[in-house]
Each structure stands twice: as structure tokens, then as C-alpha cells.
Amino acid sequence: MRNGELEVVSFASVYELAIESIESGAGIARLIDAGQRIAYDAVYEGRSEWKLLPAFDHPGEPARCLVSGTGLTHRKSAENRQAMHAETAVVTDSMRMYQWGVEGGTPPPGQIGTAPEWFYKGTGCILRAHNEPLDVPPYAEDGGEEPELAGAYIITRDGRPVRIGILQGNEFSDHKTERRNYLYLAPSKLRTCSIGPEIVLDADFSAATGSVSIERGGATIWQKSLASGEANMCHSLANIEHHHFKFDEHRRPGDAHVHFFGADAFSFGEGVELQHGDVMQVAFEGFGRPLRNPLRVDQTRQEVVQVQSLL
């Protein structure tokens, strides 16, 4: 984007642009050859025939994009998890894991630090773009925003992970399900999530500030400041990336990855329950325009999934 205009380039996706950059050795900026420019304001606001897609994915094969995340990287998230799962002053496993990150999550360059919490969210099928709704399915107990930064990655032909850039994200989870028992964390994460609207190629991840807000009926009902980046986390970016890509199956040539880095604040921790039609906004300074998504509650009755036997 330049001067308030979007550049329509000859590549069909960011994925294809990145692959060409890797294989040709040319920087992405050199490969962007604008053939047409369109007004960004109208596209961003949903007033154009053009539509924003998720800022990164695996085009044509969404199952080859792994969406995952690292939790308990920010003290506030650990405190919220502690409050969810502790009825007494007992220190929970969540707080212990956060403390392990404080003690060993930022190792010297070239060394391996403490492994952070890791969770799976789904394939690229769950990624949503700016202005697209995030869904609360019939089997969910609720849905709540998790304002985060995320990394976008491609695995090269020889199995090397390459970070394309960093983008804003709403990791969106079912906190009521998680609150029942921390062992329900895994299914509580299997929800849609959003990234974008822009991907920042030269992002400064040393420190990032911003805000998250919830709008209902056009009015802001909750807002909180955000602080992320390495200065505000107990794990370094290099340590997070090592512990994600150390697994052989996470370095399959041609795969794409979107990995969330953790949240500093979310409304559920302050007793806010989101409703159908609420708009969640995530805005980090230096990471493009705010990411906005309405919440959509599927009110249809949950049906039993019947499995057919071949016998």
C-alpha cells in the first residue's frame, strides 16, 4: 500500500509472492510491480467490489496451512488463566509455566531456552479476514477476542522455515469451555480466528503497543491498552520459533504457518460477555489499520454427529 492506495500486483497471493522471493533471491519489495492501484479506504471499509482476504494463507490448499499459537507469554494472560482455574491461592500449572518462561524463555543467541505452551487452532480453513465474522458454533459456550500479533511463515523446498512478516490477529477462543477445566484448553481453541488486514514485512517486534475494544450497537462498551513484543513477553521470538519448528512435521516443504504469540488483555478476564453482533477491534501501532470482526452466534440446535461403520 502506498499513499492510501492498494497496489494490485501480478502475483495471486502473498504465498506465491514469497515463494518467488525465496527461490529467486530477490527481495519482496523488488517483486511488487503495481499494474493497477485502487483506493484502500473503500476496500477496508467494505464499500468496494474488491474484498480483503486473510493477509496470509496457503492458496488452494488451506489444509497445508497450520494455525497454532504460543500461550502464557504475557503475565496478564497467565494471571487470567490462574484466576480461571484456581479457587484458592494455590499456584496453578499455568502460572508455573509462565514462571518457567520468565526464568528461561529468553536464552542467549544460539542457545535453546525453556519450551513455551503450544496449542493447535486448526488449518487455514479457520482464517478470516478483516470485517468477516468470527463464529460461535452451536457446541460452543461462548466466544471472546484474544488480541495478538502473529507470525506468517513458509517452509522452503529444503525444509527451512522462513518468516515472511508479522501481522495483527484476533485468536478468538471459547473461554467458558476453557474455564471448566484447563484440560479443555485444546477444544476451546478450535474456533475461527482473524489476521490482517495487512502483513508487515519489516516489523519491529522488540515492543508493540496498541489497544483492543468491543463495540455494541455503535458504542464502545470495553477498551484496554495492549503491550506485546519481546520487551513485554517472557519468551523471545527466536525461542518461540525454535520450539515451534523443532518438530519435523512442522518443516514440511511448501507448508504455510500462522503462529500466534500470545495476548496481553481480553474482555472475558474482566467479566465481559460478548453478544451476537458485537464488533471486536485489535489495533497495534505500526502494524497497519485496525483489524475489525463482528461476532456471529450460530443459534441452530446442536445435532449429534453420526459416524457410519463400513462393517
MOPE-V319693 format. One record per residue. N is the residue number from 0. RES is the residue in three letters. SS is DSSP state (h for helix, s for strand, l for the rest). PHI is phi in whole degrees, -180 to 180 (* if undefined). Layout:
n->{N | N}
res->{RES | RES}
ss->{SS | SS}
phi->{PHI | PHI}
This chain:
n->{0 | 1 | 2 | 3 | 4 | 5 | 6 | 7 | 8 | 9 | 10 | 11 | 12 | 13 | 14 | 15 | 16 | 17 | 18 | 19 | 20 | 21 | 22 | 23 | 24 | 25 | 26 | 27 | 28 | 29 | 30 | 31 | 32 | 33 | 34 | 35 | 36 | 37 | 38 | 39 | 40 | 41 | 42 | 43 | 44 | 45 | 46 | 47 | 48 | 49 | 50 | 51 | 52 | 53 | 54 | 55 | 56 | 57 | 58 | 59 | 60 | 61 | 62 | 63 | 64 | 65 | 66 | 67 | 68 | 69 | 70 | 71 | 72 | 73 | 74 | 75 | 76 | 77 | 78 | 79 | 80 | 81 | 82 | 83 | 84 | 85 | 86 | 87 | 88 | 89 | 90 | 91 | 92 | 93 | 94 | 95 | 96 | 97 | 98 | 99 | 100 | 101 | 102 | 103 | 104 | 105 | 106 | 107 | 108 | 109 | 110 | 111 | 112 | 113 | 114 | 115 | 116 | 117 | 118 | 119 | 120 | 121 | 122 | 123 | 124 | 125 | 126 | 127 | 128 | 129 | 130 | 131 | 132 | 133 | 134 | 135 | 136 | 137 | 138 | 139 | 140 | 141 | 142 | 143 | 144 | 145 | 146 | 147 | 148 | 149 | 150 | 151 | 152 | 153 | 154 | 155 | 156 | 157 | 158 | 159 | 160 | 161 | 162 | 163 | 164 | 165 | 166 | 167 | 168 | 169 | 170 | 171 | 172 | 173 | 174 | 175 | 176 | 177 | 178 | 179 | 180 | 181 | 182 | 183 | 184 | 185 | 186 | 187 | 188 | 189 | 190 | 191 | 192 | 193 | 194 | 195 | 196 | 197 | 198 | 199 | 200 | 201 | 202 | 203 | 204 | 205 | 206 | 207 | 208 | 209 | 210 | 211 | 212 | 213 | 214 | 215 | 216 | 217 | 218 | 219 | 220 | 221 | 222 | 223 | 224 | 225 | 226 | 227 | 228 | 229 | 230 | 231 | 232 | 233 | 234 | 235 | 236 | 237 | 238 | 239 | 240 | 241 | 242 | 243 | 244 | 245 | 246 | 247 | 248 | 249 | 250 | 251 | 252 | 253 | 254 | 255 | 256 | 257 | 258 | 259 | 260 | 261 | 262 | 263 | 264 | 265 | 266 | 267 | 268 | 269 | 270 | 271 | 272 | 273 | 274 | 275 | 276 | 277 | 278 | 279 | 280 | 281 | 282 | 283 | 284 | 285 | 286 | 287 | 288 | 289 | 290 | 291 | 292 | 293 | 294 | 295 | 296 | 297 | 298 | 299 | 300 | 301 | 302 | 303 | 304 | 305 | 306 | 307 | 308 | 309 | 310}
res->{MET | ARG | ASN | GLY | GLU | LEU | GLU | VAL | VAL | SER | PHE | ALA | SER | VAL | TYR | GLU | LEU | ALA | ILE | GLU | SER | ILE | GLU | SER | GLY | ALA | GLY | ILE | ALA | ARG | LEU | ILE | ASP | ALA | GLY | GLN | ARG | ILE | ALA | TYR | ASP | ALA | VAL | TYR | GLU | GLY | ARG | SER | GLU | TRP | LYS | LEU | LEU | PRO | ALA | PHE | ASP | HIS | PRO | GLY | GLU | PRO | ALA | ARG | CYS | LEU | VAL | SER | GLY | THR | GLY | LEU | THR | HIS | ARG | LYS | SER | ALA | GLU | ASN | ARG | GLN | ALA | MET | HIS | ALA | GLU | THR | ALA | VAL | VAL | THR | ASP | SER | MET | ARG | MET | TYR | GLN | TRP | GLY | VAL | GLU | GLY | GLY | THR | PRO | PRO | PRO | GLY | GLN | ILE | GLY | THR | ALA | PRO | GLU | TRP | PHE | TYR | LYS | GLY | THR | GLY | CYS | ILE | LEU | ARG | ALA | HIS | ASN | GLU | PRO | LEU | ASP | VAL | PRO | PRO | TYR | ALA | GLU | ASP | GLY | GLY | GLU | GLU | PRO | GLU | LEU | ALA | GLY | ALA | TYR | ILE | ILE | THR | ARG | ASP | GLY | ARG | PRO | VAL | ARG | ILE | GLY | ILE | LEU | GLN | GLY | ASN | GLU | PHE | SER | ASP | HIS | LYS | THR | GLU | ARG | ARG | ASN | TYR | LEU | TYR | LEU | ALA | PRO | SER | LYS | LEU | ARG | THR | CYS | SER | ILE | GLY | PRO | GLU | ILE | VAL | LEU | ASP | ALA | ASP | PHE | SER | ALA | ALA | THR | GLY | SER | VAL | SER | ILE | GLU | ARG | GLY | GLY | ALA | THR | ILE | TRP | GLN | LYS | SER | LEU | ALA | SER | GLY | GLU | ALA | ASN | MET | CYS | HIS | SER | LEU | ALA | ASN | ILE | GLU | HIS | HIS | HIS | PHE | LYS | PHE | ASP | GLU | HIS | ARG | ARG | PRO | GLY | ASP | ALA | HIS | VAL | HIS | PHE | PHE | GLY | ALA | ASP | ALA | PHE | SER | PHE | GLY | GLU | GLY | VAL | GLU | LEU | GLN | HIS | GLY | ASP | VAL | MET | GLN | VAL | ALA | PHE | GLU | GLY | PHE | GLY | ARG | PRO | LEU | ARG | ASN | PRO | LEU | ARG | VAL | ASP | GLN | THR | ARG | GLN | GLU | VAL | VAL | GLN | VAL | GLN | SER | LEU | LEU}
ss->{l | s | l | l | s | s | s | s | l | l | l | l | l | h | h | h | h | h | h | h | h | h | h | h | l | l | l | h | h | h | h | l | l | l | l | s | s | s | s | h | h | h | h | h | l | l | l | l | l | l | l | l | l | l | l | l | l | l | l | l | l | h | h | h | s | s | s | s | s | s | s | l | l | l | h | h | h | h | h | h | h | h | h | h | h | l | l | l | l | l | l | l | h | h | h | h | h | h | h | h | h | h | h | h | l | l | l | l | l | l | l | l | l | l | l | l | s | s | s | s | s | s | s | h | h | h | s | s | l | l | l | l | l | s | s | s | l | l | l | l | l | l | l | s | l | l | s | s | s | s | s | s | s | s | s | l | l | l | l | l | s | s | s | s | s | s | s | s | s | s | l | l | s | l | h | h | h | h | h | h | l | h | h | h | h | h | h | h | l | l | l | l | s | s | s | s | s | s | s | s | l | l | l | l | l | l | l | s | s | s | s | s | s | s | s | s | l | l | s | s | s | s | s | s | s | s | s | s | l | h | h | h | l | l | l | l | h | h | h | h | h | h | h | h | h | l | l | h | h | h | l | l | l | l | l | s | s | s | s | s | s | s | s | l | l | l | h | h | h | h | l | l | l | l | l | l | l | l | s | s | s | s | s | s | l | l | l | l | l | l | s | s | s | s | s | s | s | l | l | l | l | l | l | l | l | l | l | l | l | l | l}
phi->{* | -139 | 51 | 76 | -122 | -88 | -97 | -90 | -98 | -78 | -92 | -78 | -157 | -63 | -58 | -66 | -62 | -68 | -60 | -62 | -62 | -65 | -78 | -92 | 81 | -88 | -66 | -58 | -59 | -73 | -89 | -83 | -117 | -65 | -100 | -152 | -124 | -130 | -67 | -73 | -54 | -66 | -68 | -60 | -87 | 78 | -107 | -122 | -70 | -79 | -133 | -75 | -99 | -51 | -63 | -160 | -169 | -106 | -66 | 85 | -135 | -60 | -68 | -94 | -113 | -92 | -106 | -148 | -163 | -116 | -106 | 58 | -94 | -117 | -60 | -64 | -65 | -66 | -66 | -65 | -66 | -59 | -66 | -65 | -113 | -121 | -91 | -127 | -83 | -62 | -76 | -83 | -60 | -62 | -69 | -63 | -65 | -61 | -64 | -60 | -66 | -59 | -79 | -142 | -88 | -127 | -73 | -60 | -53 | 88 | -113 | -100 | -101 | -62 | -73 | -82 | -64 | -131 | -142 | -102 | -107 | 148 | -95 | -62 | -61 | -90 | -73 | -123 | -94 | -54 | 81 | -83 | -73 | -103 | -102 | -104 | -74 | -59 | -86 | -85 | -94 | -167 | -148 | -146 | -70 | -138 | -78 | -144 | -102 | -139 | -100 | -113 | -134 | -128 | -99 | -73 | -59 | -97 | 84 | -98 | -78 | -124 | -84 | -81 | 178 | -126 | -140 | -75 | -150 | -119 | -73 | 47 | -139 | -102 | -74 | -68 | -63 | -62 | -66 | -59 | -167 | -64 | -73 | -88 | -58 | -57 | -70 | -68 | -89 | -81 | -139 | -64 | -153 | -130 | -140 | 114 | -73 | -126 | -110 | -100 | -75 | -114 | -64 | -93 | -98 | -65 | -159 | -143 | -122 | 180 | -154 | -129 | -147 | -122 | -112 | -136 | 62 | 86 | -114 | -79 | -101 | -160 | -151 | -150 | -78 | -123 | -142 | -134 | 84 | -60 | -66 | -116 | -127 | -94 | -127 | -77 | -61 | -62 | -70 | -61 | -67 | -59 | -74 | -84 | -93 | -70 | -79 | -56 | -69 | -92 | -126 | -82 | -51 | 91 | -72 | -113 | -135 | -121 | -125 | -81 | -102 | 109 | -113 | -105 | -159 | -155 | -66 | -59 | -65 | -113 | 83 | -88 | -108 | -75 | -124 | -53 | 95 | -60 | -111 | -98 | -127 | -121 | -142 | -106 | -65 | 87 | -122 | 91 | -70 | -57 | -94 | -123 | -145 | -78 | -94 | -123 | -100 | -82 | -97 | -71 | -74 | -70 | -108 | -70 | -85 | -91 | -104 | -87 | -97 | -82 | -75}
